[in-house]
């Protein structure tokens, strides 16, 4: 302990601690000042005052006082503990752990410090230290349940499940026979289920099932009990018993797909890849027919057979499944059936089936095999389904004609406009798609999903300002843009960042991408509170699952997109550095050392301004407790500071490491690694990226590009001089023979062989053409001819109403940019644009004949507010224009709601 205080000041010190715990910060500061008047060098009081000021957002003063407290009383465990708490509040966990360890040297048996240290060790996954700390806590307080459970969980996380089981059994040995009391039955039941899951994880299946049956009366969660029991029975090979339990579970929830999957396993009729023999299909069909008779109200029992049935049986099952849903008017029917489009032949059967239903409803007003009439809405939802079907198959003309007919049939159904917006987006008219989505939004201003859909379309059309105005309609009043950030609205930030990137605004793009990265840091931070909560509440299985989820958090798709977007921004920034003209003029007359000094001064000045601005913005808005609630103003709303980074490649490398660790099986990860390391002249790391690309997909056009570019670059480098360069060359010479694409071949030969394998694919031909030009710029005309000789094959659709072209719009846009910016041939680019305008008549990029770019409807047509739209935000709804459909204007002249 620190220097002792007289009784009066000692009571004041206790008041400081109590005020801190009850968040009465002003009262705590006042008490600390009273002590410091008499004892200005009292270390523990200085530290506690600093900790209290930290909670009032006065961090600079807080750190100064705590450091002074440690200096004045270096032997006090309180000072070091407070120093650790200060670091913990700033997420400096490693420094906090150091402080806690020093505090424990002063007071080795302090329960609070040990508990705080264990939480940090769990957060940082210091599992060896976590076990040691938990053991100390258990030794000091063996009668505390949480210490036993924490020690067991620590061993489990350290992959020692057997030791965790021993600890839990030892804990159970300390309990009386009539344990638990009624108020602890749930917690004790959860602990027993956790223990049984440990048996299963360690492979002790017999012991697990025995323990489960033995402890059944003490387990409150009977559903989990049954699920755990059936899982163990199936693993033990007791399939008949397992089937009976699955049937009992299906009686409780007949729409749970996992139960059906388990039942199939019990009958030996389950395949991971979904492929079955004809005999297995017959047995599965019989099984599901019997289940359908038993669970007549279940949707899953009718939907699952569509995945394995073939031919006429599939058609019959599909008819029986689809007809009731069309009659009911289920908008999500196509989404439900869309996975079937990946099964050969099933899309054609669905098309013929729906067309027959449509024809019968049009002519007779009923389904082919029925006598009763269908309601008028059945035709509407049939057209709705067909529009999405043809959109999926790339037949946009037919899709638009179907959706237009549906709108004409019932012009007040919002889903029709949303789907039409999606079709037009796929066809390439992003501006018109945004207009249509906003029209749908204005038909129901209280629907948040439709609002979000409209915002997404606007961002895809690069209408960022309008998208932001629309998005904030569903945020709280005040600083609405920050509200979107606080809500962790990542889809919005990613779409906004991509839009800014397309427009060349790298600062704002980086700002958005890094905001998403900040959200993931916050999610990682959010687990901290659960380390103690879950052990206290005994939600152990969920806790361990949460920790495993956190360990793979950065492999999530949103983080991958954000990190990849940030890397692309930094690469572009490196290729085209941004310097202000004034700074360039000032710097021309200075030496390199002077320039470096000037840069440091500017950086310090900017940091000072930011701090002053934050202090000014938070000067007001102090609560009674002394806590400042007003958030500091963003000092860099446009990302200008981010653009002034001195080394963009080092910044890119930070995010690249995260991608390499968490998304090693993504082609994009290694493509970005190749681009970054080639610019950094890290030859071996670039070669490693090439090898990873070849491992993942050697036939991918981008893999071929990187392979040829790499060895072309290496071949043009000067002979090695230093030992390090010679070592690099030795490695490359040793590795080259292992690459089959280059075995005893020149780069030109490898390029020709690659073309021979993929001469019918547009993107493969384009990759070969680009490499032809890279290897020898005099081959430019040959490269262009290779691209222009590509043919857009018509894909057979077995009875579809129109041809489906093989080329994709985004690929054709990439080819146009290549011709324009890499091969630098404006005539060839123009020819390609004219050719693609015929293939994609709705594309605004290629100015197709039916696109809004040609008709210029968004500017020329008379602006009108939608019928029921947006009195409170007229500037948004007035921006919605009459819309294009197949080249015609369809204004809502007679629409009434």
Secondary structure, 3 states (H helix, E strand, C coil): CCCCCCHHHHHHHHHHHHHHHCCCHHHHHHHHHHHHHHCCCCHHHHHHHHHHHHHCCCHHHHHHHHHHHHHHCCCCHHHHHHHHHHHHHCCCHHHHHHHHHHHHHHCCCCHHHHHHHHHHHHHHCCHHHHHHHHHHHHHHCCCCHHHHHHHHHHHHHCCCHHHHHHHHHHHHHCCCCCCCCHHHHHHHHHHHHHHHHHHHHHCCHHHHHHHHHHCHHHCCCHHHHHHHHHHHHHHHCCHHHHHHHHHHHHHHCCCCHHHHHHHHHHCCCCCCCCCCCHHHHHHHHHHHHHHHHHCCCCCHHHHCHHHHCCHHHHHHHHHHHHHHHHHHCCCCHHHHHHHHHHCCCHHHHHHHHHHHHHHHHHHHCCCCCCCCCCCCHHHHHHHHHHHHHHHHCCCHHHHHHHHHHHHHHCCCCHHHHHHHHHHHHHHCCHHHHHHHHHHHHHHCCCCHHHHHHHHHHHHHCCCHHHHHHHHHHHCCCCCHHHHHHHCCCHHHHHHHHHHHHHHCCHHHHHHHHHHHHHHHHHHHHHHHHHHHHHHHHCCHHHHHHHHHHHHCHHHCHHHHHHHHHHHHHHHHHHHCCCCCHHHHHHHCCCCHHHHHHHHHHHHHHHHHHHHHHHHHHCCCCECCCCCECCCCCCCCCCCHHHHCCCCHHHHHHHHHHHHHHHCCCCHHHHHHHHHHHHHCCCHHHHHHHHHHHHHHHCCCHHHHHHHHHHHHHHHCCCCCCCHHHHHHHHHHHHHHCCCHHHCCCCHHHHHHHHHHHCCCCHHHHHHHHHHHHHHCHHHHHHHHHHHHCCCCCEECCCCCCCCEECCCHHHHHHHHHHHHHHCCCHHHHHHHHHHHHHHCCCCCCCCCCCCHHHHCHHHHCCCCCCCCCCCCCHHHHCCCCCEEECCEEECCCCCCC
